[in-house]
Amino acid sequence: MEDRGRNSRTYNNRKKTSARPSGRPASQSRNRRTSGQTPGRRPTGRRSSEDRARMRRRRQRNRMIQLVLLIILVIAAIAGIVIWKRYSPSKEQYDMKKYYGIEKDGQLGITVDNKVVEAKGKLSDGKAYVAYDVVRDYINSRFYWDSNENVLLYMLPKDMISVDVGSKDYSVSREKKSEDYVILKTEGNTAYIALDFVQQYTNIDYEVSSNPDHVMIRTKWGKTDVATVKKNTQVRYQGGVKSPVLAELKKKDEVTIIESEENWKKIRTKEGVIGYVKNNALKNEEKKNITRKFDEQNYSSISKDYTINMAWHNVTNQDANKGVAQKIAQTKGLTTLAPTWVHVADTSGNITSIASSDYVSYAHQQNIEVWMTVRDFDGGISSEQESYELLSYTSRRETLITQLIAEALRVGVDGINVDFEKISDKCGEHYIEFIRELSVKCRQNGLVLSVDNYVPKSFNTQYDRKEQGIVADYVVIMGYDEYYAGSPEAGPVSSYNYVKEGIEETLKEVPAKKVISGIPFFTRLWKETPKTEEELASEKGTDAAEYSVNVESVAYGMDNAQAQIKQAGVETTWDKKAGQNYATWEADGAKYEIWLEDAKSIEPKLKLMQKYKLAGTAEWSLGQESTDIWNLIQKYVN
């Protein structure tokens, strides 16, 4: 028994001695024991320096990791904010008064089709009024406001509408009519026309909206690109989610598509707000035929059933009228004469005339019509300012037109040819109003109205050839004076390309059946002399300094031009660029140059008339033409 007990205790002691804390190596337990320690107890002494260093490194590493994680979180947060600010839709509302250009109370913003125009409108007594210049420039250019005599005019094919300021009444020729609103109001120097009145004579529709007050005016009809709004969205000032909001669109709203970009479309809402919408916010894009019932006015024209061959006859006095028989005898194929009989005498609208009924009677006997020419130069008035002073007053235009019609009827002419060459930019709207008013009187009296024009250039658009092509019977191109009297350099009077350009540019605005192409029966002999050192020094810094020679010219008819070349004893060569025969020589320290108007240069111009199916041709002016020239012209006009 004693042996078993001893053996048992010995076994238990061995078991206790071999027991170790969980997870700790035996060697570590043994190493941490010190002399006198009881087996199984935790050491109570300090950690070694190695342990402490290890712990410090661990703590530093943890702090570093935490710092890096913190920095990453901060960067991610900042990036998120930046991305959100950059790509999240802006809720900023655009100042709609600024959008429409409204600067003061009472102004009415205006949208015409796909354009926001000047806010020159107002609401008065429940009616929308728009400034005259907005009506003229964007809606209907036939409305004409005379600020000198405070009258609004509108020309119909055979009548003139007249409205006084502050009146509900208006007249159509001599018939008085009325509306239930004031048609025309003024505020300072601005005239405002009621849109309801404009709509009577114009194919427009409009809608007035508020916040702020504005009106959307539609003038264009026909096939239109439209789309349906797929979901509630915003119209933005520009393409991009950060652009300010102009308006809200509801699901199923219809919008007009103006143009497409990569991810955005420029659209117009039914209230006339023009802006941008995301492509994915729209559906059902289609072309829709949008129309409005309206009876357009028909400006009828006199149209000859033959090719016109007109010649200007430069008549300077009564005695010259007696030479009409001889002039006609020298021609072939002539259908129309335009004698330069009438000049505007003064800015009041009076005329001077050397018209002859005997001349007309003889021309009629030869089956030739007479269209008397009236000029604003070369007798009487002769400047842009004088033409402006004449045409910018309704009463003065009326005086001029009344006298022209009376003179035309007195001598029995068949038409009137207008040759006004002193029209400035500011005079343009008054000039075309004169043509409209004269067209009405000509139409009422069965007279042909033809209007002379320069070859179209950017600096003569004020002549408004497009409107001429509607209200006049014929539009004549003066296809000469390419290089003119007073030109700083020498050149052809009428090169082939110059005539071709004149025809092609005119046909962009005027129907071919109304276009007459003018060619010259004259040319210029140019004389060039070198400038002196003193002249060059005095012209330094001016446009004249671009030219090293002084240039003079003298106009010659066809036969006299040939005589000049013969006298000089020189031969002509063909100038391919000009499409004309050319000669040059030197004498008395000067250089002479001439480009001939002859059969070889004229024939290609007559072919252009045929190619483009024009109404005819015209020649300036009857003189010393050879039989060959008239045979050539007759070939192309008959």
Secondary structure, DSSP 8 states (H G I E B T S, - for coil): -HHHHHHHHHHHHHHHHH---TT--HHHHHHH--TT--TT----S---HHHHHHHHHHHHHHHHHHHHHHHHHHHHHHHHHHHHHHHS----B--HHHHHT--STTB-EEEETTEEE---EEEETTEEEEEHHHIIIII-TTEEEETTTTEEEEE-SS-EEEEETT-SEEEETTEEEE-SS--EEEETTEEEEEHHHHHHTS--EEEEETTTTEEEEE---EEEEEEEE-SSEEEESSSSTTS-EEEEE-TT-EEEEEEE-SSEEEEE-TT--EEEEEGGGEEEEEEEEE--------------SS-EEEEEE---SGGGGGGHHHHHHT-SS--EEEE--EEE-STTS-EEE---HHHHHHHHHTT-EEEEEEESSSSS--SHHHHHHHHT-HHHHHHHHHHHHHHHHHHT-SEEEEE-----TTTHHHHHHHHHHHHHHHHHHT-EEEEEEE---GGGGGG-HHHHHHHSSEEEEE---SS-TT-SS---SS-HHHHHHHHHHHHTTS-GGGEEEEEESEEEEEEEEE--HHHHHHTTTSGGGG-SEEEEEEEEEHHHHHHHHHHHT---EEETTTTEEEEEEEETTEEEEEE--SHHHHHHHHHHHHHTT-SEEEEE--SS--HHHHHHHHHHH-
